[in-house]
Amino acid sequence: MEWLIVIANEWRHIFSIIAAEALLVLPTLKKKNRFALRVSMCLLACCLLGVLYAVLYMYLNDYMVIISIFWYTAIFILTGVFVFVCFEADATTLFWVMIAAYAVEHFVYVVVNEMVFIGAFDYNLFDSDRDWMFWVMMAAYCAVCAGVYFAFCKIFAKYASALGSRLIGDTWKTRIIFGAFLVAFFASTILNQHNTQNVEDGLNYWSAASDLFNCLFVLAVQYVTLRMLRISFEKRLADKLHDEEKKQYESFKNSVDYVNIKCHDLKHELRRIKKDGVSDEKLDEIAKGVELYEAFAQTGNETLDALLTEKNLACISEDIALLYMADGGALEFMEPSDIYSLFGNLLDNAVEHVRTVGDKEKRFIRLFVKSRGGGMLSIHEENVCVSGSDFVGGLPKTTKDDKLYHGYGIKSMRATARKYGGDLRVSVDDGMFKVDIFMQTRK
């Protein structure tokens, strides 16, 4: 029975760390070839390690204090090696995963094994008179582990994609920093373990509490690091998209100016042709073609006119009605690139959704731009909503597969609104998807 307890306890330790690592890497890191075979071999190795520890304990029990330090260090490193064997991970990402996984596993261990069963119930793992207590402890451990790991996964899930995108940056500097952090954290847990259990009254609660604090502190640092990296990436990507939109606007504006010149020249050419006796029917046909290019939006703002004309032509080609009432003059306080970015993203998102609507009567987009009293500008856009939207942080979740690089259009819009002292609100009401943007026209 003692063999079984030693092996089961060691498996608990090894597989708890691997489970925590799996929560981080499975949704984010790319799997290597023959993934199933690699995982199977690693799990088999873990099982054999548990048996090997039992052999060492039975035959070298007098030296287990020293052996345990090297053994658990080796196990900690090997769990990281298993991740490296099965997933495509650089050294820095691997260090980050190992630190976070060990911290959450050790937190559960200290709470259940030490503070509850060793401290509260004065239980010794190898108390032969109470072997049943070990299985009670294992059941309690699994229950607490499930709850803590679930919370761990929910908290880190939003930013864990930064791991798969290599946002941490694998340089020698980051390797040294994370490596040193890993060594310091692991050494502190070993020291706390020694102080916690080697006392006459069974448990040193101060050392146990210090161990818990270290784990929580490390997890907080890990979370903040990952969150800052992801936010920094989002900002860089949003800035890049904004720069590209600015270049696109300049290019389109030049194209509009060119078409205007050509239309003007063509009008004079038509007058000359008419004097030479060309039929009125032929002239009317040519004039209608010219009118299509001349029918540009006229809102009172050159940038908005260019954009609305561009989007209107795109909507016509997709059988979508773009209806707008816009006071372009009220946008004078905004930079042209911001106008193009804001309304470009707003209409692109609307077109992307409306093109999936089958009913032709519902294939429309309404846009209203008007100034309000008190130096405020109101922008309202609405289109038919085929299905409900999930919202995160007041914004709809992207429906695209590549969630790391998509979903920034609406975030860019909100950033632009806040730049001018306003904000953006999104809602679904009576089957309509609505976007309302408010900005201050003067500071």
C-alpha positions in Angstrom: 0.0 0.0 0.0 2.9 2.4 0.8 4.3 1.9 -2.7 1.0 2.8 -4.2 0.7 5.9 -2.1 4.2 7.1 -3.0 3.6 6.6 -6.7 0.1 8.2 -6.7 1.4 11.2 -4.8 4.3 11.7 -7.3 1.9 11.3 -10.2 -0.3 14.0 -8.6 2.6 16.4 -8.5 3.8 15.7 -12.1 0.5 15.7 -13.8 -0.7 18.8 -11.9 2.1 20.8 -13.4 1.5 19.3 -16.9 -2.2 20.1 -16.7 -1.5 23.7 -15.8 1.0 24.0 -18.7 -1.6 22.4 -21.0 -4.2 25.0 -20.2 -1.8 27.7 -21.4 -0.2 26.0 -24.4 -3.0 23.9 -26.0 -5.1 26.9 -27.2 -2.0 29.0 -28.2 1.1 27.1 -29.3 1.5 25.2 -32.6 1.7 21.5 -32.2 4.6 19.6 -33.6 4.4 16.8 -36.1 3.2 13.4 -34.7 1.7 15.3 -31.7 -0.3 12.4 -30.4 2.8 10.1 -30.4 4.9 12.8 -28.6 2.3 13.3 -26.0 1.9 9.6 -25.4 5.6 9.1 -24.9 5.8 12.0 -22.5 2.9 10.7 -20.4 4.5 7.3 -20.3 7.7 8.9 -19.2 5.8 10.7 -16.4 4.3 7.5 -15.2 7.7 5.8 -15.1 9.1 8.8 -13.2 6.5 8.2 -10.5 7.6 4.6 -10.2 11.2 5.5 -10.1 10.6 7.9 -7.3 8.9 5.2 -5.3 12.0 2.9 -5.8 14.3 5.7 -4.6 12.1 6.3 -1.6 12.0 2.6 -0.6 15.7 1.9 -1.0 17.4 5.3 -0.4 15.0 6.7 2.3 17.9 7.9 4.5 19.1 10.2 1.7 15.7 11.5 0.5 16.1 15.0 1.9 18.9 15.6 -0.5 17.5 13.5 -3.3 14.2 15.3 -3.1 15.7 18.7 -3.8 17.4 17.4 -7.0 14.5 15.2 -7.9 11.8 18.0 -7.8 14.2 20.3 -9.6 14.6 17.7 -12.3 10.8 17.1 -12.5 10.2 20.8 -12.9 12.7 21.1 -15.7 11.4 17.9 -17.4 7.8 19.2 -17.5 9.1 22.1 -19.4 11.0 19.8 -21.7 7.8 17.9 -22.4 6.2 21.1 -23.6 9.2 21.8 -25.8 9.0 18.3 -27.2 5.3 18.6 -28.1 4.9 22.2 -29.1 6.8 24.9 -31.0 7.9 27.1 -28.2 10.9 29.4 -27.9 13.0 29.5 -24.7 11.4 32.6 -23.3 7.8 31.4 -23.8 8.8 28.1 -22.3 10.2 29.8 -19.2 7.0 31.9 -18.9 4.8 28.8 -19.1 6.8 26.8 -16.6 6.7 29.7 -14.0 3.0 30.2 -14.3 2.2 26.5 -14.3 4.3 25.7 -11.3 3.0 28.7 -9.4 -0.7 27.7 -9.7 0.1 24.0 -9.0 2.2 24.9 -5.9 -0.6 27.2 -4.7 -3.1 24.3 -4.7 -0.6 22.0 -3.0 0.1 24.3 -0.2 -3.6 25.0 0.5 -4.7 21.4 0.4 -1.8 19.2 1.4 -0.1 21.5 3.9 -2.5 24.0 5.4 -5.5 21.6 5.5 -4.3 18.1 5.9 -0.9 18.5 7.5 -1.9 21.6 9.5 -5.6 21.1 10.3 -5.7 17.2 10.4 -2.1 16.5 11.4 -1.9 14.0 8.6 1.4 12.3 7.7 1.6 10.9 4.1 3.0 7.6 5.3 0.8 7.1 8.4 -0.1 3.4 7.8 -2.9 3.6 10.3 -4.7 6.2 8.2 -4.1 5.2 4.6 -7.7 6.1 3.8 -6.8 9.7 4.6 -4.5 9.9 1.6 -7.4 9.1 -0.8 -9.5 11.7 0.9 -6.7 14.2 0.5 -6.4 13.2 -3.2 -10.1 13.8 -3.7 -10.0 17.2 -2.0 -6.9 18.1 -4.0 -8.6 17.2 -7.3 -11.7 19.3 -6.3 -9.7 22.4 -5.3 -7.4 21.9 -8.3 -10.4 21.9 -10.7 -11.7 25.2 -9.2 -8.4 27.0 -9.1 -7.3 25.8 -12.5 -10.7 26.9 -14.0 -10.2 30.4 -12.5 -6.6 30.4 -13.7 -7.7 29.5 -17.2 -10.5 32.1 -17.3 -8.2 34.9 -16.1 -5.3 34.2 -18.4 -7.3 33.0 -21.5 -7.9 36.6 -22.8 -4.2 37.3 -23.1 -2.7 33.8 -23.5 -2.8 34.1 -27.3 0.2 36.4 -26.9 2.2 33.3 -26.1 1.4 31.7 -29.5 2.1 34.9 -31.3 5.6 35.1 -29.7 4.9 38.6 -28.3 7.2 38.1 -25.4 10.2 38.3 -27.6 12.8 35.6 -27.4 16.1 37.4 -26.9 19.1 36.6 -24.7 18.0 39.4 -22.4 14.5 38.1 -21.9 15.8 34.6 -21.5 18.2 35.6 -18.7 15.4 37.7 -17.0 12.8 34.9 -17.1 15.4 32.2 -16.3 16.6 34.1 -13.3 13.0 34.7 -12.2 12.2 31.0 -12.6 15.3 29.9 -10.5 14.6 32.5 -7.8 10.9 31.5 -7.5 11.7 27.7 -7.5 14.4 28.2 -4.8 12.1 30.2 -2.6 9.4 27.5 -2.7 12.0 24.9 -1.7 13.1 27.1 1.2 9.5 27.7 2.3 8.8 24.0 2.1 11.8 23.3 4.4 10.7 25.9 7.0 7.0 24.8 6.8 7.3 21.1 7.5 10.4 20.9 9.7 8.9 22.1 12.9 7.9 20.2 16.1 4.2 21.2 16.1 3.6 19.9 12.6 3.3 23.0 10.4 4.8 26.5 10.3 1.8 28.6 9.1 3.9 31.7 8.6 6.1 29.9 6.0 3.1 28.3 4.4 1.4 31.7 4.1 4.7 33.2 2.7 4.7 30.4 0.1 1.1 31.2 -0.9 1.9 34.9 -1.1 4.9 34.1 -3.4 2.7 32.0 -5.7 0.0 34.7 -5.9 2.6 37.4 -6.5 4.3 35.4 -9.3 0.9 34.8 -10.9 0.1 38.5 -10.7 3.4 39.4 -12.3 2.9 36.8 -15.0 -0.6 38.1 -15.8 0.4 41.8 -15.8 3.4 41.0 -18.1 1.2 39.1 -20.6 -1.5 41.7 -20.5 1.0 44.6 -21.1 2.6 42.7 -24.0 -0.8 42.1 -25.6 -2.0 45.7 -25.1 1.3 47.0 -26.5 0.8 44.7 -29.5 -2.8 45.9 -30.0 -1.6 49.5 -29.9 1.2 48.9 -32.5 -1.3 47.1 -34.7 -3.9 49.8 -34.4 -1.3 52.5 -35.2 -0.2 50.5 -38.2 -3.7 50.1 -39.5 -4.3 53.8 -39.0 -1.2 54.6 -41.0 -2.4 52.3 -43.8 -5.8 53.9 -43.8 -4.2 57.3 -44.0 -2.2 56.3 -47.0 -5.3 54.7 -48.5 -7.2 57.9 -48.0 -4.5 60.0 -49.7 -4.5 57.6 -52.6 -8.2 57.6 -53.0 -8.4 61.4 -52.7 -6.0 61.7 -55.6 -8.1 59.3 -57.6 -11.2 61.3 -56.9 -9.5 64.5 -58.0 -8.4 62.8 -61.2 -11.9 61.6 -62.0 -13.3 65.1 -61.4 -10.9 66.6 -63.8 -11.7 63.9 -66.4 -15.4 64.5 -65.9 -15.0 68.2 -66.4 -13.0 67.7 -69.6 -15.5 65.2 -70.9 -18.3 67.7 -70.4 -16.5 70.2 -72.7 -15.9 67.3 -75.2 -19.6 66.5 -75.2 -20.5 70.1 -76.0 -18.1 70.1 -78.9 -19.4 66.8 -80.2 -23.0 68.1 -79.9 -22.1 71.1 -82.1 -20.7 68.7 -84.8 -24.1 67.1 -85.1 -24.0 63.9 -83.1 -27.4 62.5 -82.2 -29.1 63.6 -79.0 -29.8 59.9 -78.1 -26.1 59.1 -78.3 -25.2 62.1 -76.2 -27.8 61.3 -73.6 -26.3 57.8 -73.3 -22.8 59.2 -72.8 -24.1 61.8 -70.3 -25.7 59.2 -68.1 -22.4 57.4 -68.0 -20.7 60.6 -66.9 -23.4 61.2 -64.2 -22.5 57.9 -62.5 -18.9 59.2 -61.9 -20.1 62.7 -61.1 -22.6 61.6 -58.5 -20.2 62.2 -55.6 -21.4 62.8 -52.0 -21.7 66.4 -51.1 -21.8 66.7 -47.3 -19.6 69.8 -46.8 -16.5 67.8 -45.9 -14.1 66.8 -48.6 -12.7 63.8 -46.7 -16.2 62.4 -45.8 -17.4 63.1 -49.4 -14.5 61.0 -50.8 -15.1 58.2 -48.4 -18.9 58.1 -48.8 -18.5 58.1 -52.6 -16.1 55.2 -52.4 -18.3 53.1 -50.1 -21.5 54.0 -52.0 -20.0 52.7 -55.2 -18.9 49.5 -53.4 -22.4 49.1 -51.9 -24.1 49.6 -55.3 -21.9 46.7 -56.7 -23.2 44.5 -53.8 -26.8 45.6 -54.1 -26.7 47.3 -50.7 -28.4 50.7 -50.1 -26.2 53.2 -48.3 -28.5 55.9 -46.9 -27.0 58.9 -45.2 -27.8 62.3 -43.8 -24.5 63.9 -42.8 -23.5 67.4 -41.8 -19.9 67.3 -43.0 -19.2 70.8 -41.9 -19.6 69.6 -38.3 -16.4 67.4 -38.8 -14.0 70.4 -39.2 -12.5 69.8 -35.8 -11.3 66.3 -36.8 -8.1 65.5 -38.7 -8.8 64.1 -42.2 -7.0 60.9 -41.5 -9.2 60.3 -38.4 -12.4 61.0 -40.4 -11.3 58.5 -43.0 -10.3 55.9 -40.4 -13.5 56.3 -38.3 -16.1 56.2 -41.0 -14.1 53.7 -43.1 -14.1 51.2 -40.2 -17.7 52.0 -39.4 -19.0 51.4 -42.9 -16.7 48.4 -43.6 -18.0 46.6 -40.6 -21.6 47.4 -41.7 -21.0 46.2 -45.2 -19.3 43.0 -44.0 -22.4 42.1 -42.0 -25.1 43.3 -44.4 -23.7 41.4 -47.4 -24.7 38.2 -45.5 -28.4 39.3 -45.4 -30.5 37.4 -47.9 -33.6 39.6 -47.9 -33.0 42.4 -50.4 -35.3 44.8 -48.5 -33.1 44.5 -45.4 -29.8 45.1 -47.3 -29.3 48.7 -46.2 -27.1 50.8 -44.0 -28.2 54.1 -42.4 -25.7 56.7 -41.3 -26.5 60.0 -39.6 -24.0 62.7 -38.7 -25.1 65.8 -37.0 -24.0 68.4 -34.5 -25.7 68.8 -31.1 -25.9 71.6 -28.6 -23.1 72.1 -26.2 -20.3 71.4 -28.7 -21.1 67.8 -29.2 -21.2 65.7 -32.4 -23.4 62.7 -32.8 -22.7 59.8 -35.3 -25.3 57.0 -35.6 -25.1 53.9 -37.8 -27.5 51.0 -38.0 -28.0 47.9 -40.1 -30.1 44.8 -39.8 -28.7 42.2 -37.3 -29.1 38.7 -38.5 -27.9 37.1 -35.3 -27.2 38.3 -31.8 -23.7 39.5 -30.9 -21.5 38.6 -27.9 -20.0 41.6 -26.2 -16.7 41.9 -24.3 -15.8 45.2 -22.7 -18.7 46.9 -24.4 -17.6 45.8 -27.9 -18.8 42.9 -30.0 -16.5 39.9 -30.3 -15.0 39.3 -33.7 -16.5 36.4 -35.6 -13.3 35.9 -37.7 -11.1 32.9 -37.0 -7.9 35.0 -36.6 -8.9 36.8 -33.5 -5.4 38.1 -32.8 -5.4 40.3 -36.0 -9.1 41.0 -36.4 -11.5 43.0 -34.3 -9.4 46.1 -34.2 -11.6 48.1 -36.5 -14.1 48.9 -33.8 -11.4 49.3 -31.2 -9.8 51.9 -33.5 -13.1 53.7 -33.8 -13.5 53.9 -30.0 -9.9 55.1 -29.7 -10.6 57.9 -32.2 -13.8 58.9 -30.4 -11.9 59.1 -27.1 -9.2 61.1 -28.8 -11.8 63.8 -29.2 -13.3 63.5 -25.7 -16.1 61.1 -26.6 -16.9 57.4 -26.6 -18.5 54.7 -28.6 -21.5 52.5 -27.7 -22.7 49.4 -29.5 -26.1 47.8 -29.0 -28.6 45.4 -30.6 -32.2 46.6 -30.5 -35.3 45.4 -32.3 -33.2 43.3 -34.7 -30.9 46.3 -35.6 -27.2 46.5 -34.9 -26.5 50.1 -33.8 -23.3 52.1 -33.3 -23.5 55.5 -31.6 -20.4 57.7 -31.4 -20.2 61.0 -29.5 -17.4 63.5 -29.7 -16.6 67.0 -28.5 -16.3 69.5 -31.3 -14.4 71.9 -29.1 -12.2 71.5 -26.0 
